[in-house]
């Protein structure tokens, strides 16, 4: 029994490290954008495209993986490793192509496709290790995902104006993470589908509990990646009226990292609690705080830097814990040999939505200002709460 417990957490620890490393590629272009625009002339549309191309690629990769049942049919460790290593290579290609050019945007698109073999596949491995503690397992994985997503801002801060250094470190980390995943084990609840089942994704519609979990997830995704992708830029604008531009940029990078990382820590804690008080209850609480913090950030924007930062940190801590619970709810209510495909399909739908939110956020900020954008972001968690309340009525 002790050896089983040791093997479980050794495998999960390796998986978490691999997840942090692989997902460090996601927001790399947004984190180094200020340095890129100082060196290269990149239009606003192409600046946004460098980030949204990852979203589009992820959706394409996740849809293909879900429809073909890849996460349920092949060894997820090899799938993860292959995708993480290839993603590292495509990310590193930005060192030799023109940033903001067609080739660099295409490289970011392919990176997104490959990351669809990292995040959802990591969840497939994690849920195979337990049922009673599944909220904690997925919460811990999402925490790792979040630290990985925050990492580019921290690397950009450490690298100063040397964006090539930050990009290189993230690429190397992703490749090493792929190798590390090969040494993880598969848990006792791991199930493998014997053949491709295209109709497996239809369960997302015919099973009402899964449908409402998807609904909550879409409300959550309405705000999540738009906030993550642009909070550094928004904070720079908020701080710039009170300090020098260089100081505002450095502080915005630091607090963008801390804001995203706060969600990772909160996700682990929420996962532990969710297994005891209910996953839907934790999701409702997280979305209530997240929506309120978004409005508070809007009200304090441009005011005292410490107050805006406090609101953003609370927002960052609350914006993520519900994500793991939506995935855990999908896994709980799915046939074991379809869980990987249904969680992958869930992320495909969510990231399809984020393409529009990430692409339109800076344009909306120019039109209605950042505070107006933050208020609109709060609509998502409000709708997500409705989905979770309906799911609870079925329990």
C-alpha positions as CSV (number, residue, x, y, z in Angstrom):
1,X,0.0,0.0,0.0
2,X,2.8,2.4,0.9
3,X,4.6,1.6,-2.3
4,X,1.4,2.3,-4.3
5,X,1.1,5.7,-2.5
6,X,4.7,6.5,-3.2
7,X,4.4,5.5,-6.8
8,X,1.3,7.6,-7.2
9,X,2.8,10.8,-6.0
10,X,6.2,10.2,-7.6
11,X,4.4,9.9,-11.0
12,X,2.2,12.9,-10.3
13,X,5.1,15.0,-9.2
14,X,6.9,14.3,-12.5
15,X,3.7,15.0,-14.3
16,X,3.3,18.4,-12.6
17,X,6.8,19.4,-13.5
18,X,6.3,18.3,-17.1
19,X,3.0,20.3,-17.2
20,X,4.7,23.5,-15.8
21,X,7.5,23.1,-18.4
22,X,5.3,22.4,-21.4
23,X,2.7,25.1,-20.7
24,X,5.5,27.8,-20.3
25,X,5.2,28.2,-24.0
26,X,1.6,29.4,-24.0
27,X,2.0,33.1,-23.1
28,X,5.5,33.6,-24.3
29,X,4.7,36.0,-27.1
30,X,2.5,38.1,-24.8
31,X,5.2,38.2,-22.1
32,X,8.0,39.4,-24.5
33,X,5.8,41.6,-26.6
34,X,7.0,44.9,-25.2
35,X,10.6,43.9,-26.1
36,X,9.6,42.7,-29.5
37,X,7.8,45.9,-30.4
38,X,10.8,47.9,-29.4
39,X,13.0,45.9,-31.9
40,X,10.4,45.2,-34.6
41,X,7.5,47.1,-36.1
42,X,4.5,44.9,-35.4
43,X,0.9,46.0,-36.1
44,X,-1.7,45.7,-33.3
45,X,-3.5,43.0,-35.2
46,X,-0.4,40.9,-35.5
47,X,0.5,41.5,-31.9
48,X,-2.9,40.0,-30.9
49,X,-2.5,37.2,-33.5
50,X,0.8,36.0,-31.9
51,X,-1.3,35.2,-28.8
52,X,-4.6,34.1,-30.4
53,X,-2.8,31.8,-32.9
54,X,-2.0,29.6,-30.0
55,X,-5.6,29.5,-29.0
56,X,-6.7,28.6,-32.6
57,X,-4.1,25.9,-32.9
58,X,-5.0,24.4,-29.5
59,X,-8.7,24.2,-30.6
60,X,-7.8,22.5,-33.8
61,X,-5.5,20.1,-32.1
62,X,-8.0,19.4,-29.3
63,X,-10.9,18.8,-31.7
64,X,-8.8,16.4,-33.7
65,X,-7.6,14.6,-30.6
66,X,-11.1,14.3,-29.2
67,X,-12.7,13.1,-32.4
68,X,-10.0,10.5,-33.0
69,X,-9.9,9.6,-29.3
70,X,-6.1,9.9,-29.2
71,X,-5.9,10.5,-25.4
72,X,-7.9,7.3,-24.8
73,X,-6.4,5.1,-27.5
74,X,-2.6,5.5,-27.2
75,X,-0.2,5.7,-24.3
76,X,-0.8,9.3,-22.9
77,X,2.8,9.5,-21.7
78,X,4.2,9.1,-25.2
79,X,1.6,11.4,-26.6
80,X,2.5,14.1,-24.1
81,X,6.2,13.7,-24.5
82,X,6.1,13.9,-28.3
83,X,3.9,17.0,-28.3
84,X,5.9,18.8,-25.6
85,X,9.2,18.2,-27.5
86,X,7.8,19.3,-30.9
87,X,6.2,22.3,-29.3
88,X,9.6,23.3,-27.9
89,X,11.1,23.2,-31.4
90,X,8.3,25.3,-33.0
91,X,8.5,27.8,-30.1
92,X,12.3,28.1,-30.6
93,X,11.8,28.8,-34.3
94,X,10.9,32.4,-33.3
95,X,14.6,32.9,-32.7
96,X,15.2,32.7,-36.4
97,X,12.1,34.0,-38.1
98,X,10.7,37.6,-38.1
99,X,8.5,38.2,-35.0
100,X,5.0,39.2,-36.1
101,X,5.5,37.8,-39.6
102,X,3.4,35.1,-41.2
103,X,5.9,32.3,-40.4
104,X,6.1,33.3,-36.7
105,X,2.3,33.4,-36.4
106,X,2.1,30.0,-38.1
107,X,4.7,28.7,-35.6
108,X,2.6,29.9,-32.7
109,X,-0.4,28.1,-34.3
110,X,1.4,24.8,-34.5
111,X,2.6,25.3,-30.9
112,X,-1.0,25.6,-29.9
113,X,-1.9,22.4,-31.8
114,X,0.9,20.5,-30.0
115,X,-0.1,21.9,-26.5
116,X,-3.5,20.1,-27.0
117,X,-1.4,17.0,-26.4
118,X,0.0,18.4,-23.2
119,X,-2.8,19.9,-21.0
120,X,-5.8,17.6,-21.7
121,X,-3.5,14.5,-21.9
122,X,-2.0,15.5,-18.5
123,X,-5.5,15.5,-17.1
124,X,-6.1,12.0,-18.5
125,X,-3.1,10.7,-16.7
126,X,-4.0,12.5,-13.5
127,X,-7.6,11.2,-13.2
128,X,-6.4,7.7,-13.7
129,X,-4.8,7.8,-10.2
130,X,-7.9,8.3,-8.2
131,X,-11.6,8.8,-7.8
132,X,-12.2,10.0,-4.2
133,X,-9.5,12.6,-4.5
134,X,-10.1,13.5,-8.1
135,X,-10.8,17.1,-7.3
136,X,-7.3,17.4,-5.7
137,X,-5.6,15.5,-8.5
138,X,-7.1,17.7,-11.3
139,X,-6.7,20.8,-9.1
140,X,-3.0,20.1,-8.6
141,X,-2.5,19.6,-12.4
142,X,-4.3,22.8,-13.2
143,X,-2.1,24.5,-10.6
144,X,0.9,23.2,-12.5
145,X,-0.7,24.5,-15.8
146,X,-1.1,27.9,-14.2
147,X,2.5,28.1,-13.0
148,X,3.6,27.2,-16.5
149,X,1.3,29.8,-17.9
150,X,2.7,32.4,-15.5
151,X,6.3,31.4,-16.2
152,X,6.8,33.5,-19.4
153,X,6.2,36.7,-17.4
154,X,8.8,35.7,-14.8
155,X,11.3,34.7,-17.5
156,X,10.7,38.0,-19.3
157,X,11.4,39.8,-16.0
158,X,14.6,37.9,-15.4
159,X,15.7,38.3,-19.0
160,X,15.2,42.1,-19.0
161,X,15.1,43.3,-22.6
162,X,16.7,40.1,-23.8
163,X,13.5,38.3,-25.1
164,X,15.6,35.7,-26.9
165,X,16.9,34.4,-23.5
166,X,13.4,34.0,-22.1
167,X,12.2,32.3,-25.2
168,X,15.1,29.9,-25.3
169,X,14.7,28.9,-21.6
170,X,11.0,28.1,-22.1
171,X,11.8,26.0,-25.2
172,X,14.4,23.9,-23.4
173,X,12.2,23.5,-20.4
174,X,9.3,22.2,-22.5
175,X,11.6,19.6,-24.2
176,X,12.9,18.4,-20.8
177,X,9.3,18.2,-19.5
178,X,8.4,16.0,-22.4
179,X,11.2,13.6,-21.5
180,X,10.2,13.7,-17.8
181,X,6.6,12.6,-18.6
182,X,7.9,9.3,-20.1
183,X,8.9,8.3,-16.5
184,X,5.5,8.7,-15.0
185,X,3.2,5.8,-14.3
186,X,-0.4,5.1,-15.2
187,X,-2.8,4.8,-12.3
188,X,-5.2,2.0,-11.4
189,X,-8.2,3.9,-12.8
190,X,-6.6,4.5,-16.2
191,X,-8.8,3.1,-19.0
192,X,-7.9,2.6,-22.6
193,X,-10.4,2.7,-25.5
194,X,-9.9,-0.3,-27.9
195,X,-10.9,1.7,-31.0
196,X,-11.8,5.1,-32.2
197,X,-15.3,6.2,-31.2
198,X,-16.3,9.4,-33.1
199,X,-19.7,9.4,-31.3
200,X,-18.0,9.5,-27.9
201,X,-18.1,13.3,-27.9
202,X,-21.9,13.2,-28.3
203,X,-22.0,12.2,-24.7
204,X,-21.3,15.9,-24.0
205,X,-24.9,16.6,-25.2
206,X,-26.8,13.6,-24.2
207,X,-25.5,13.6,-20.6
208,X,-27.1,16.6,-18.9
209,X,-24.5,16.7,-16.0
210,X,-21.6,16.8,-18.5
211,X,-23.5,19.5,-20.5
212,X,-23.9,21.7,-17.5
213,X,-20.3,21.2,-16.6
214,X,-19.4,22.3,-20.1
215,X,-21.7,25.3,-19.6
216,X,-19.9,26.4,-16.4
217,X,-16.5,25.8,-18.1
218,X,-17.4,28.1,-21.0
219,X,-18.5,30.9,-18.6
220,X,-15.1,30.5,-16.8
221,X,-13.2,30.6,-20.1
222,X,-14.9,33.8,-21.1
223,X,-12.8,35.7,-18.7
224,X,-9.8,33.5,-18.0
225,X,-7.5,33.6,-21.0
226,X,-8.3,37.2,-21.9
227,X,-7.3,38.2,-18.4
228,X,-4.2,36.1,-18.4
229,X,-3.1,37.2,-21.8
230,X,-3.5,41.0,-21.3
231,X,-3.3,41.7,-17.6
232,X,0.4,42.6,-17.9
233,X,-0.4,45.2,-20.6
234,X,-3.4,46.5,-18.7
235,X,-1.4,46.9,-15.5
236,X,1.3,48.8,-17.4
237,X,-1.4,51.3,-18.5
238,X,-2.8,51.5,-14.9
239,X,0.7,52.1,-13.4
240,X,2.1,54.4,-16.0
241,X,0.3,57.5,-14.7
242,X,2.1,57.2,-11.3
243,X,5.6,56.1,-12.2
244,X,8.2,55.9,-15.0
245,X,7.4,53.7,-18.0
246,X,10.3,51.4,-17.2
247,X,9.2,50.9,-13.6
248,X,5.6,50.4,-14.7
249,X,6.7,47.7,-17.2
250,X,8.8,45.9,-14.6
251,X,6.1,46.0,-12.0
252,X,3.4,44.9,-14.4
253,X,5.5,41.8,-15.4
254,X,6.1,40.9,-11.8
255,X,2.4,41.2,-10.8
256,X,1.2,39.5,-14.0
257,X,3.3,36.5,-12.9
258,X,2.1,36.6,-9.3
259,X,-1.5,37.1,-10.4
260,X,-1.5,34.0,-12.6
261,X,0.6,32.0,-10.2
262,X,-1.9,32.8,-7.4
263,X,-4.5,30.9,-9.3
264,X,-2.3,27.9,-9.4
265,X,-1.8,27.8,-5.6
266,X,-5.6,28.4,-5.0
267,X,-6.4,25.6,-7.4
268,X,-4.6,23.0,-5.3
269,X,-6.2,24.2,-2.1
270,X,-9.7,24.3,-3.7
271,X,-9.2,20.8,-5.1
272,X,-8.5,19.5,-1.7
273,X,-11.6,21.2,-0.3
274,X,-13.8,20.3,-3.3
275,X,-13.4,16.5,-2.5
276,X,-15.1,17.2,0.8
277,X,-17.7,20.0,0.2
278,X,-18.5,19.3,-3.5
279,X,-16.9,20.3,-6.7
280,X,-19.9,22.4,-7.9
281,X,-20.0,24.4,-4.7
282,X,-16.3,25.3,-5.0
283,X,-16.9,26.3,-8.7
284,X,-19.8,28.6,-7.6
285,X,-17.7,30.2,-4.9
286,X,-14.7,30.8,-7.1
287,X,-16.8,32.4,-9.9
288,X,-18.6,34.6,-7.4
289,X,-15.3,36.0,-6.1
290,X,-13.8,36.2,-9.6
291,X,-16.6,38.2,-11.1
292,X,-16.6,40.5,-8.1
293,X,-12.9,41.0,-8.3
294,X,-13.1,41.8,-12.0
295,X,-15.5,44.7,-11.2
296,X,-13.4,45.8,-8.3
297,X,-10.4,46.0,-10.6
298,X,-12.4,48.1,-13.0
299,X,-13.3,50.5,-10.3
300,X,-9.8,50.9,-9.0
301,X,-8.0,51.0,-12.4
302,X,-5.7,54.0,-12.7
303,X,-6.0,54.7,-9.0
304,X,-3.5,53.8,-6.2
305,X,-1.2,51.1,-7.6
306,X,-1.4,49.0,-4.4
307,X,-5.2,48.9,-4.5
308,X,-5.4,47.9,-8.1
309,X,-2.7,45.3,-7.5
310,X,-4.6,43.9,-4.6
311,X,-7.8,43.5,-6.6
312,X,-5.9,41.9,-9.5
313,X,-4.2,39.4,-7.1
314,X,-7.6,38.4,-5.6
315,X,-9.0,38.1,-9.1
316,X,-6.0,35.9,-10.2
317,X,-6.4,33.7,-7.2
318,X,-10.2,33.2,-7.7
319,X,-10.2,33.0,-11.5
320,X,-8.8,29.5,-11.8
321,X,-9.9,27.0,-9.0
322,X,-13.2,26.4,-10.8
323,X,-11.5,25.2,-13.9
324,X,-10.2,21.9,-12.3
325,X,-13.6,21.2,-10.8
326,X,-15.3,21.5,-14.2
327,X,-12.9,18.9,-15.6
328,X,-13.2,16.7,-12.6
329,X,-17.0,16.8,-12.9
330,X,-16.7,15.8,-16.6
331,X,-14.4,12.9,-15.6
332,X,-16.8,11.8,-12.8
333,X,-19.8,11.6,-15.1
334,X,-18.0,10.1,-18.2
335,X,-17.4,6.4,-19.1
336,X,-13.8,5.8,-18.0
337,X,-12.7,4.9,-21.6
338,X,-14.2,8.3,-22.9
339,X,-13.0,10.6,-20.1
340,X,-9.9,11.7,-22.0
341,X,-11.8,12.5,-25.2
342,X,-14.6,14.3,-23.3
343,X,-12.2,16.4,-21.3
344,X,-10.3,17.2,-24.5
345,X,-13.5,18.2,-26.3
346,X,-14.4,20.4,-23.3
347,X,-11.1,22.3,-23.6
348,X,-11.5,22.5,-27.4
349,X,-14.9,24.4,-26.9
350,X,-13.4,26.6,-24.2
351,X,-10.4,27.6,-26.1
352,X,-12.5,28.2,-29.3
353,X,-14.2,30.9,-27.2
354,X,-10.9,32.3,-26.0
355,X,-9.7,32.9,-29.5
356,X,-12.4,35.6,-29.8
357,X,-11.9,37.0,-26.3
358,X,-8.1,37.2,-26.6
359,X,-8.2,38.7,-30.0
360,X,-10.9,41.3,-29.2
361,X,-9.7,42.3,-25.8
362,X,-7.1,44.9,-26.8
363,X,-9.4,46.2,-29.5
364,X,-12.2,46.6,-26.9
365,X,-9.8,48.3,-24.5
366,X,-9.1,50.9,-27.1
367,X,-12.8,51.4,-27.7
368,X,-14.3,51.3,-24.1
369,X,-11.1,51.4,-21.9
370,X,-9.7,48.6,-19.7
371,X,-12.2,49.1,-16.9
372,X,-15.1,48.6,-19.4
373,X,-13.4,45.4,-20.6
374,X,-13.1,44.0,-17.0
375,X,-16.8,44.6,-16.4
376,X,-17.7,42.6,-19.6
377,X,-15.4,39.8,-18.4
378,X,-17.5,39.5,-15.3
379,X,-20.4,38.3,-17.4
380,X,-18.8,34.9,-17.9
381,X,-18.6,33.8,-14.3
382,X,-22.2,35.0,-13.8
383,X,-23.4,32.6,-16.5
384,X,-21.2,29.8,-15.2
385,X,-22.9,30.0,-11.8
386,X,-26.2,29.4,-13.5
387,X,-24.8,26.3,-15.1
388,X,-23.5,24.9,-11.8
389,X,-26.8,25.6,-10.0
390,X,-28.6,23.6,-12.6
391,X,-26.1,20.8,-12.3
392,X,-26.6,20.7,-8.6
393,X,-30.3,20.2,-9.0
394,X,-29.6,16.9,-10.9
395,X,-27.4,15.6,-8.1
